[in-house]
Amino acid sequence: MFIAGKLVQLLVVTWLGALTVGESQCGRLEERLLYTTDERTEPSEYPWIGVLLQSTGSGYTNTRCTVVIVNQLHVLTTATCVKRFKNRTGNVSAVVMVGVWDESHSPDEEFACNSKGFCVPGPKLYNVAEIKVHPDADKDTGDNDMAILRLVEPLEWTNYIQPICMEGNAEPESLINRNLHFTGFTHTDNIKGKGLAMTVSRQKCKQLTSASTLPPENQLCGFPVKRTKFYEGTALMDISVERNVPHSFYVVALLARVMSVGASTTHIYQDLRRARPWIMENTATK
């Protein structure tokens, strides 16, 4: 028996979720959320973020990798994240969990509620039909660390399941020395996280990570405000501006790895911009 307040919250959540069923707006953005210092997202914030699971027959294993929704049939992650899957087509054991805000919530729950009675729809599971790794992925250097996952069934859009934009309306030539937003899940909290990272030159990245060589040509480094360790596949995003107002997010890179040296934590991101033709060709829907 629900108390009145909790029942009202359930009705409101149901209504909000139903508002956008069948509709999508890529990179949905609320400007008020850009200027907070919160490290946890709100439930409907960044609805293109999901988690990659592996089916074990009797359950699911969390791979600790983030996926990013491109459209109803495709998500992105890193090539490193899909190494564990022996089959790339047919009997693929990969499963994506989307519409997830709190990883402790079960897909079996129609609504997931916390101790204060706040409820959100439970996450949804979608099986993967095919895994396609970038043809130039280099296991030695780590360059072109990206993969496309095609789903068996199309996603159903809700207020909590939406795609990211793949390009901006007026993109800068360089991403260096920019304070960019990122979002994904972390190794220290069940709630979807977010943050800001200042992108740095490859020379500075080499110094920060005490590496012997520069990062690969198609990777860039970000210096995050906090040292929280995010899952690989976390999305690094820029913002499209229309009429002098922030309009939508678009993805520019995926987190390939995190390196901590001394007091510094550095994010190594796989730049997606040069790979957009490959991504768009392999995510086109008929």
C-alpha positions in Angstrom: 0.0 0.0 0.0 1.6 3.3 -1.1 1.4 6.3 1.0 -0.2 9.3 -0.8 3.0 11.1 -1.4 4.7 8.1 -2.9 1.7 7.3 -5.1 1.7 10.9 -6.4 5.4 10.6 -7.2 4.8 7.3 -9.1 2.0 8.9 -11.1 4.2 11.9 -12.0 7.1 9.7 -13.0 4.8 7.6 -15.2 3.4 10.7 -16.8 6.9 12.1 -17.5 8.1 8.8 -18.9 5.0 8.6 -21.2 5.5 12.2 -22.5 8.3 11.2 -24.9 7.5 7.6 -25.8 8.1 7.3 -29.6 9.8 10.7 -29.7 13.5 11.6 -29.4 15.6 14.7 -29.3 19.3 14.1 -29.5 21.6 15.6 -26.8 18.7 17.0 -24.7 20.0 19.7 -22.5 18.8 21.7 -19.5 20.9 24.8 -19.0 20.3 25.0 -15.2 22.2 21.7 -14.8 25.3 23.0 -16.6 26.4 25.2 -13.7 26.1 22.9 -10.7 28.9 21.3 -8.8 26.9 18.1 -8.3 28.9 14.9 -9.1 25.7 12.9 -9.4 23.2 13.3 -12.2 19.5 13.8 -11.9 17.4 10.8 -13.0 16.6 12.0 -16.5 19.9 13.8 -17.1 22.1 12.4 -19.9 19.5 9.8 -21.0 21.9 8.4 -23.7 24.1 6.7 -21.1 23.8 2.9 -20.4 25.9 0.0 -19.0 27.3 -2.9 -20.9 26.5 -6.3 -19.3 27.5 -9.9 -20.2 24.9 -12.6 -20.0 26.0 -15.6 -18.0 23.0 -17.8 -18.7 21.8 -17.5 -15.1 22.3 -13.7 -14.8 24.4 -10.8 -15.9 27.9 -9.6 -15.1 28.6 -5.9 -15.1 31.6 -5.2 -17.4 32.2 -1.8 -15.8 31.8 -0.2 -19.2 29.5 2.6 -20.3 27.6 2.6 -23.6 26.3 5.7 -25.5 23.1 5.6 -27.4 23.4 6.7 -31.1 20.0 5.7 -32.4 17.3 3.1 -31.7 19.4 0.2 -32.9 23.0 1.2 -32.1 25.2 2.2 -29.1 28.9 3.0 -28.9 31.5 1.8 -26.5 35.3 1.1 -26.6 36.9 -1.8 -28.5 38.6 -2.6 -25.2 35.2 -3.1 -23.5 34.1 -5.8 -26.0 37.3 -7.9 -26.0 35.6 -10.3 -23.5 33.0 -11.3 -26.1 34.1 -14.2 -28.2 31.2 -14.1 -30.6 30.7 -10.9 -32.5 27.5 -12.0 -34.3 24.9 -14.7 -33.8 25.0 -15.9 -30.2 26.4 -12.7 -28.7 26.4 -12.6 -24.9 26.5 -8.8 -24.8 23.5 -7.0 -23.3 23.0 -3.2 -22.8 21.1 -1.8 -19.8 19.6 1.6 -20.6 17.3 4.0 -18.8 19.4 3.4 -15.8 20.2 6.1 -13.2 21.1 3.8 -10.2 23.0 0.6 -11.0 21.5 -1.0 -7.9 18.1 -0.9 -9.6 16.9 -4.1 -11.2 15.4 -4.4 -14.7 12.7 -6.6 -13.0 11.4 -3.5 -11.2 8.7 -1.5 -13.0 9.5 1.3 -10.6 12.7 1.7 -8.5 12.3 3.7 -5.3 14.8 5.0 -2.8 14.3 5.2 1.0 12.7 8.6 0.7 10.0 7.3 -1.6 11.5 8.9 -4.8 10.7 6.6 -7.7 11.9 6.2 -11.3 11.1 3.6 -14.0 13.3 0.5 -13.7 16.1 0.1 -16.3 15.6 -1.9 -19.6 17.7 -4.6 -21.1 18.4 -5.0 -24.8 20.3 -7.9 -26.3 23.1 -7.2 -28.8 22.9 -8.7 -32.3 26.3 -7.7 -33.6 29.6 -6.1 -32.4 31.6 -4.2 -34.9 35.1 -2.9 -33.9 36.8 -0.1 -35.8 38.9 -1.6 -38.5 41.9 0.4 -37.5 41.8 -0.4 -33.8 45.4 -0.8 -32.7 45.8 -3.1 -29.7 49.4 -2.0 -29.2 49.0 1.8 -29.2 45.3 1.8 -28.1 44.3 4.1 -31.0 40.9 3.9 -32.6 39.5 2.3 -29.5 35.8 2.2 -30.4 33.1 -0.3 -31.2 29.5 -0.2 -32.5 26.9 -2.5 -30.9 23.8 -3.3 -33.0 20.8 -4.3 -30.9 18.3 -7.1 -31.6 15.3 -4.9 -31.1 15.0 -1.1 -31.3 15.0 1.0 -28.2 11.7 2.5 -27.0 12.2 6.2 -26.4 11.2 7.5 -23.0 12.2 10.5 -20.9 15.0 8.3 -19.6 16.2 6.7 -22.9 17.3 9.2 -25.6 20.1 9.5 -28.1 23.2 11.7 -28.1 23.9 14.0 -31.0 26.8 12.9 -33.1 28.0 16.3 -34.3 27.6 19.9 -33.4 26.2 22.8 -35.3 29.5 24.9 -35.2 32.4 22.8 -34.0 35.8 24.3 -33.1 38.8 23.1 -35.1 40.6 22.0 -32.0 39.4 20.5 -28.7 42.5 21.4 -26.8 42.2 23.8 -23.8 38.5 23.4 -23.5 36.5 22.6 -20.4 34.2 19.8 -21.6 31.4 17.8 -19.8 31.6 14.1 -19.4 29.2 11.5 -18.0 29.0 7.8 -17.2 29.0 5.4 -14.3 31.8 5.2 -11.8 33.6 2.5 -9.8 32.7 4.2 -6.5 29.0 5.0 -6.7 25.9 3.3 -8.1 24.4 6.7 -9.3 25.3 7.9 -12.8 28.0 10.5 -12.5 29.2 13.6 -14.3 32.0 16.1 -14.3 34.2 18.6 -16.2 37.6 17.9 -17.7 40.0 20.5 -19.2 41.5 19.0 -22.3 45.3 19.3 -22.6 47.9 19.0 -25.4 49.5 15.6 -26.2 52.8 17.0 -24.8 51.2 17.9 -21.5 49.4 14.6 -21.4 52.7 12.8 -21.8 54.0 14.8 -18.8 51.0 14.2 -16.6 51.0 10.4 -17.2 54.8 10.0 -17.1 54.6 8.2 -20.4 57.6 7.5 -22.6 55.7 8.4 -25.8 53.0 10.8 -26.8 49.4 9.5 -26.8 48.1 8.1 -30.1 47.2 10.7 -32.8 43.5 10.2 -32.5 43.3 10.3 -28.7 43.2 13.3 -26.4 43.6 13.9 -22.7 41.4 15.5 -20.1 42.4 16.8 -16.7 39.2 16.2 -14.5 38.2 18.4 -11.6 37.8 15.3 -9.4 39.8 12.1 -9.3 36.7 9.8 -9.4 37.4 6.8 -11.6 34.7 6.5 -14.4 33.9 3.4 -16.5 35.6 3.1 -19.9 33.2 4.3 -22.6 32.2 7.4 -20.6 31.1 10.1 -23.0 33.0 13.4 -23.4 30.7 16.1 -24.8 30.7 19.5 -26.2 27.6 21.8 -26.6 25.8 23.2 -29.6 24.7 26.8 -29.2 21.7 28.3 -31.0 20.7 31.9 -30.7 23.3 32.4 -28.0 21.6 29.7 -25.8 23.1 26.2 -25.1 20.9 23.9 -27.2 22.2 20.3 -27.1 25.1 18.0 -26.3 27.1 16.2 -28.9 29.7 13.5 -28.2 33.3 14.1 -29.2 35.1 11.2 -27.5 34.9 8.1 -25.4 36.9 7.4 -22.3 39.5 4.8 -23.2 41.4 4.6 -19.9 42.2 6.5 -16.7 45.7 7.0 -15.5 46.7 8.2 -12.0 50.2 9.3 -11.3 51.0 10.9 -8.0 48.4 13.5 -7.2 47.2 13.8 -10.9 44.4 11.8 -12.6 44.3 12.0 -16.4 41.5 10.8 -18.7 42.6 9.4 -22.0 39.8 9.8 -24.5 39.3 8.3 -28.0 38.5 11.1 -30.3 35.4 10.2 -32.4 35.4 13.1 -34.9 37.6 11.5 -37.6 35.7 8.3 -37.2 32.3 9.8 -37.8 32.0 8.6 -41.4 32.6 5.0 -40.2 30.2 5.5 -37.3 27.4 7.0 -39.5 27.8 4.3 -42.2 27.6 1.5 -39.7 24.7 2.9 -37.7 22.5 4.0 -40.6 18.9 2.6 -40.2 16.7 1.8 -43.1 
